[in-house]
Amino acid sequence: MQRALSPDRTAAQIRRICPNIPSLAVILGSGFAGIAGAVEIDAEIPCSGLPGFPEPGTAGHSGRLICGKLNDVPIICLCGRSHFYEGYTAAEITFPIRVLAALGVKDILLTNAVGGIRRGLRPSDFMLVTDHINLLPENPLRGMVGTDKFLDMTIAYDPGLRDLLVRAARAAKIRLRRGVYLAVAGPSYETPAEIRAFARLGADAVGMSTVPEVIVARHCGLRVAAISCITNFAAGRSKDLLSHADVLITGEMAQKAAEKLLKTFVRLYAKG
Ligand code: HPA
């Protein structure tokens, strides 16, 4: 099975509006959406106008592509993402990543919201993703022809970009935890028994995104980094019940720190 739409065609359309493509792409997930407001925008395209881009359908995901500068550093920014739980296939939700690669982007920073599993990971904390566990039922490379689908994932998260994020957090005086991200399909949250099982598997946090994008970005040869905002204690890790509204509220509360972290990161990135 091949994807029906060509990433090159969509990339050509973007290039007409935004001719100078930066080397760094940032995907703003829940908890990081507000950073779009700090970008000095050169060009902006709604995802609905881009062939092959699924439209994000979740509150907190606005669905637009921005070319501009964050802290004077050129970035291309995807505000919002689509999720497997919306009914899209893994290949569909990762089409924008293929388009970014076709545009000539070299590095990608993915951001997301997660529930904290490991004791000590608290709402509003940030976690540098060091590795992941994929429990989604579909791999975005499934059905591809050729042998490059047998993708090595030993070092999925680039050590150089990770180091930059650690240095950025230190410079911005933001506590950055490290941990393993476990991806579930959602959209229902987990049961406490599932969370206990995930902890035993080695997961530090749980979320419903990012992993398919990481796989495709690596398949395209991009360097990848990912940062999570802990928006809640995972199910059973506190007395509270889980709600998407609470996830969004905590994400908003962490916005200022998220912005500071990313601004410092892009500065260090630009220095090389
Ligand atoms: N579980 C899964 N996805 C999430 C969570 C969670 O607790 N919080 C934010 N995204």
Boltz pocket constraint, residues with backbone or C-beta under 6 A from the ligand:
constraints:
  - pocket:
      binder: B
      contacts: [[A, 113], [A, 114], [A, 115], [A, 116], [A, 188], [A, 189], [A, 190], [A, 206], [A, 207], [A, 208], [A, 229], [A, 231], [A, 232], [A, 233], [A, 234], [A, 235], [A, 242], [A, 247]]
      max_distance: 6.0
